[in-house]
Amino acid sequence: MSSPKQLIEGFSRFREMHFAKDDTLYRELVEQGQTPKTLVVGCCDARVDPAIILDCAPGDLFVIRNVANLVPPAEDQGHYHGTSAALEFGVCELNVEHIIVLGHAQCGGIHALMEGAMHKKDSFIAEWMGIADAAQQYVQRELPGADLRQRRRACEQRAILGSLDNLLTFSWIRERVEQGTLTLHGWYFDMENGQLLSYNTTTRRFELL
């Protein structure tokens, strides 16, 4: 576990590598701005940093992270829409060409949802995880006899599909998908086995990449 002191030491190593030795990359990023082609909706889980998992350089990805890598449906109720605002910026301002919803094994938010721990009043997390209620209901209905590990995995993956559906409720995403300028992807990082899976719309299964 990193302490603030270790993080500062880490920044020193980062600065040495990217500024003292060769500052070309960051000079370009400063002068040209960010131009990522891919937006990733990932989880807050400390074990699943998209840039590390996908071995990307600074500037390669526009990343949105939240609890359980969920995308809410488009709506104008409430006051603050962090994930929706970030999606709008990535799609409408940066003109990304791909959106990846990156789920993962061992997701604490999904596990808590399945175990009924998300019914606490006045809980930000409980309200947020309500986005994945349909995934939980699907698993309970379709896999009643499966063991806990199978049901958890199924719910983690089903929640990805729910987020893909919710992406299409945003008009500026749906229009770009229909025009062929934006492609949506559902990926699942199986960190238990070190594998990356992608949802195949033809077979309707998550398959190894």
ABEGO torsion letter per residue (X at the ends): XBBAAAAAAAAAAAAAAAAAABAAAAAAAAAAEBBBABBBBBBABAABBAAAAAGBBBGABBBBBBBGGBBBBBBABEABBAAAAAAAAAAAAAGBABBBBBBBBGBAAAAAAAAGAAABBGBAAAAAAAAAAAAAAAAAAABAABBAAAAAAAAAAAAAAAAAAAAAABAAAAAAAAAGABBBBBBBBBAAAGBBBBBBAAAGBBBBX
